[in-house]
Amino acid sequence: MEVILANSAGFCFGVKRAVEKVYEQIEAGKKIYTYGPIIHNEEVVKDLEKRGVQVIEGERELATLKDGAIVIRSHGVPRRIYNLIEQNGLECIDATCPFVKRIHNIVDKESTDNKKIIIIGNSGHPEVEGIMGWSNTPAQVIESVQEAENYNEDKSKPLCIVSQTTFNYNKFQELVEIFRKRGYNVNVVNTICNATEERQTEAGEIASKVDAMIVIGGRHSSNTQKLYEICREKCKATYFIQTLEDLHLELPKTAALVGITAGASTPNNIIEEVQNYVRINF
């Protein structure tokens, strides 16, 4: 069986940078906490926990800490979290992805200029929650066509539309177009990172020509879920797995070509294990 592995599969720049920062702090012998899981991959988080890294689940828990180093994960956090870390005299190690940090700066500036902030993304996702926390006026999250069509605000008030970095590019354009057609005065900043666009495009291209497609990533990974959705549209025999242990494939009997891609939080060793297993056993 022939296997096509996506060139873009695995850690993106921002995730790789964040994970490396945590391991650097471990080597320095510090007492380390991450604000939320450093990335949406359970295997990586488990390894860090074995090395003494603790995960803080929210502001209430953070408020009780009086010593140690807090690593801000690649998703970023609201401005108030930085303030709380400083107030408690904790060391802040900022591993926010630079592409996410750019959105924070845009939202801060545009909301200061009295623009209403619209975030195209998944409500409740940590990156989106972080972006909302940099708006100086109430921001609103739009995720679906229905939400965009139901949006009803004063059309004379200018809007600034940004996106979660890992959002589906085509869906982002579709939602933006709804605002434009409805007559809103919009300043659109496409903040989907290039790596996400490339990964999604490549995944769709591979899925369109293979007999089966495997998407590897964490269960809670937004960008991996979107890869799965894109691949599923092109190839009905698409499988979403987290590790090799989840690989219980019932491939079509005629399958001769299998594609593999992986989310931005998937370590290379897991990708290699899956790739080798499929080549040897099918």
SVG drawing of the C-alpha trace seen along z (x, -y; Angstrom):
<svg xmlns="http://www.w3.org/2000/svg" viewBox="-31 -56 50 62">
<polyline fill="none" stroke="black" stroke-width="0.4" points="0.0,0.0 1.3,-3.5 1.2,-6.2 1.2,-9.9 2.4,-11.9 1.5,-15.7 4.6,-17.8 2.9,-20.2 1.9,-17.5 3.0,-18.0 4.1,-20.8 3.7,-24.3 6.2,-27.1 4.1,-28.5 3.5,-25.1 7.1,-23.9 8.3,-27.2 6.0,-26.9 6.9,-23.2 10.6,-24.0 10.2,-26.9 8.7,-24.5 11.5,-22.0 14.0,-24.8 12.5,-25.8 12.6,-22.1 16.3,-22.0 16.7,-25.2 15.2,-23.4 12.4,-25.8 9.0,-25.2 6.8,-25.4 3.1,-25.8 1.4,-26.1 -1.7,-28.2 -3.9,-25.5 -2.4,-22.5 0.6,-23.8 -0.8,-22.3 -3.9,-20.3 -2.1,-16.9 -2.5,-14.6 0.7,-12.7 2.9,-15.8 1.0,-17.1 1.5,-13.7 5.2,-13.7 5.5,-17.2 3.5,-16.2 6.0,-13.3 8.8,-15.9 7.0,-18.0 5.1,-20.5 1.7,-21.3 -1.3,-22.6 -3.3,-25.6 -6.9,-25.3 -8.1,-28.9 -7.8,-32.3 -9.0,-31.1 -6.2,-28.5 -3.7,-31.0 -4.7,-33.5 -3.6,-31.1 0.0,-30.8 2.7,-32.8 5.8,-31.4 7.0,-29.6 7.1,-30.3 3.9,-30.5 4.2,-29.6 1.6,-31.2 0.7,-28.7 0.8,-29.3 -3.0,-30.0 -2.4,-33.2 -4.4,-34.6 -6.5,-37.7 -4.6,-40.8 -5.9,-40.4 -4.0,-37.1 -0.7,-38.9 -1.8,-41.5 -2.6,-38.7 0.7,-37.0 2.5,-40.3 0.4,-41.1 1.3,-37.7 5.0,-38.2 5.2,-35.2 7.6,-34.8 5.9,-35.0 7.3,-33.0 5.3,-34.1 5.1,-31.4 2.1,-33.0 2.4,-32.3 3.6,-35.5 0.7,-35.2 -1.8,-35.2 0.1,-38.1 -0.5,-40.0 -4.2,-39.6 -4.1,-40.8 -2.4,-44.0 -4.9,-44.5 -7.9,-44.0 -6.4,-46.3 -5.8,-49.1 -9.0,-48.7 -11.2,-48.6 -9.5,-51.7 -10.5,-53.4 -14.1,-52.6 -14.6,-49.7 -16.7,-46.7 -14.6,-43.6 -16.0,-40.5 -13.9,-37.3 -14.6,-34.5 -13.8,-31.4 -14.9,-28.7 -16.7,-30.1 -15.0,-28.9 -11.7,-28.0 -8.8,-29.3 -7.3,-31.3 -10.6,-33.0 -11.1,-33.7 -7.6,-35.2 -8.4,-37.4 -11.6,-38.7 -9.6,-39.7 -7.6,-42.3 -10.7,-44.2 -11.4,-47.4 -15.1,-47.1 -17.3,-44.0 -16.3,-41.6 -18.5,-39.1 -17.7,-35.6 -19.2,-34.4 -18.9,-30.8 -21.7,-29.9 -23.6,-31.3 -26.7,-31.5 -24.9,-33.6 -23.6,-36.0 -27.0,-36.3 -28.6,-37.0 -26.1,-39.6 -28.1,-42.8 -26.2,-46.0 -26.1,-49.6 -24.7,-49.5 -23.2,-52.9 -20.8,-51.6 -17.6,-50.3 -16.6,-46.7 -13.2,-45.0 -13.3,-41.3 -10.4,-39.1 -10.1,-35.3 -8.9,-32.5 -5.6,-31.5 -6.7,-27.9 -10.2,-28.6 -11.2,-27.2 -10.1,-29.7 -13.0,-29.2 -15.6,-29.4 -13.9,-32.6 -14.3,-34.2 -18.0,-33.0 -18.8,-34.6 -17.0,-37.9 -19.0,-38.1 -22.3,-37.9 -21.4,-40.9 -20.4,-42.8 -23.6,-41.9 -25.7,-43.0 -24.2,-46.5 -21.9,-46.6 -18.9,-48.8 -16.1,-46.3 -12.4,-46.3 -11.3,-42.7 -8.0,-41.4 -7.3,-37.9 -5.5,-36.5 -5.5,-32.9 -1.9,-31.9 -0.1,-30.8 0.8,-27.5 -2.9,-26.8 -3.9,-27.7 -1.2,-25.6 -2.0,-22.6 -5.7,-22.8 -5.1,-23.2 -2.6,-20.3 -4.9,-18.0 -7.8,-18.7 -5.6,-18.0 -4.3,-14.7 -7.8,-13.6 -9.2,-14.2 -7.0,-11.6 -6.5,-8.8 -8.7,-5.8 -8.5,-6.5 -7.3,-9.4 -5.9,-9.4 -5.9,-12.6 -3.8,-12.5 -4.2,-14.9 -5.5,-15.6 -9.2,-15.1 -9.5,-18.7 -7.4,-20.2 -9.5,-22.7 -7.1,-22.8 -7.1,-19.0 -10.9,-18.8 -11.0,-21.2 -8.5,-19.1 -10.8,-16.1 -13.8,-18.1 -11.9,-19.2 -10.7,-15.6 -14.0,-14.1 -15.6,-16.2 -13.1,-14.9 -12.7,-11.3 -15.5,-9.4 -13.0,-6.9 -11.4,-9.5 -10.3,-8.5 -9.5,-10.8 -7.0,-9.2 -4.9,-10.5 -2.1,-7.9 -1.3,-4.6 -3.4,-2.8 -6.5,-4.4 -5.7,-3.0 -8.4,-0.3 -8.8,-0.8 -11.4,1.0 -9.9,-0.2 -11.9,0.3 -10.8,3.6 -9.8,1.7 -7.7,-0.8 -4.3,-1.2 -3.4,-4.7 -3.6,-6.2 -3.1,-9.8 -1.8,-11.0 -1.9,-14.4 -1.7,-15.7 -2.6,-18.7 -0.3,-21.4 0.0,-19.8 1.0,-16.4 4.6,-15.3 6.7,-13.8 7.2,-10.5 3.5,-9.8 3.2,-10.6 6.1,-8.3 4.7,-5.5 1.4,-5.7 3.1,-6.0 5.3,-3.0 2.5,-0.9 0.3,-1.5 3.1,-0.8 4.0,2.5 0.6,3.8 -1.6,2.9"/>
</svg>
